[in-house]
Amino acid sequence: MKPVDHLLAVMARLRDPESGCPWDVAQDFVSIAPYTIEEAYEVADACARGDMANLKDELGDLLLQVVFHARMAEEAGVFAFDDVASGIADKMVRRHPHVFGEGVAREDGHAHWEVIKAAERSDAGHASVLDGVALALPALMRAEKLQKRAAQTGFDWPDAEGPRAKVIEELDEIAEAGGAEAIEEEVGDLLFAAVNLARHLKVDPEAALRRANAKFEARFRGMEDAAGEGFVALDLDAKEALWEQVKRTL
């Protein structure tokens, strides 16, 4: 039996109402979705750490999520795993005419990809170019996708100077805002502007923030290690001095 067929058979057994696992049988698309998101993040984490052994395991966990959703859909009579696999294969062929077709230069592939995606959204009856940007995406990632979609219509800064000025403008508006709701709104605008600046600088904002988080964590742990048990009792000036000391090495 091929590995994928074995996995499909395992999932079918787990979902069997009579002899399966009660927890697996009780799940539905909504209850499983958070696990799907979590597994995707664990794949990304393994990639970031360059841990190939862990990546193999995490890809298996993510594949299990695909199989789980497909099995529930098959039970509902909507589609099955083969439909998922053939659908994505057909989509990749359709979106890569520079590889599978004729008359399209390989270097023009990305431009054709975007044109074909836009046509697919139109054929699906989407009224707005922003339709289909998933609400469940992390906020930074969704902001970038919304901006890219808007840019396809020509609604975009010509270079990074516009977004850079917008970041400064939003900082000033935070200082002028009154009340918690207004401040929250302006902070949101600042973050959105920062994503736009990152996009124009060809920086992945999600990846950049992950690296910044990791850097802060390493430096803060370095401060704790350097100070020992007395770290919390240090005043702010002493902590700042420790921070500068650790920054020189991390």
Secondary structure by P-SEA (a helix, b strand, c coil): ccaaaaaaaaaaaaaccccccccccccccccaaaaaaaaaaaaaaaaaaccaaaaaaaaaaaaaaaaaaaaaaaaaccccaaaaaaaaaaaaaaaccccccccccccaaaaaaaaaaaaaaaaaccccccccccccccaaaaaaaaaaaaaaaccccccaaaaaaaaaaaaaaaaacccaaaaaaaaaaaaaaaaaaaaaacccaaaaaaaaaaaaaaaaaaaaaaaccccccccaaaaaaaaaaaaacc
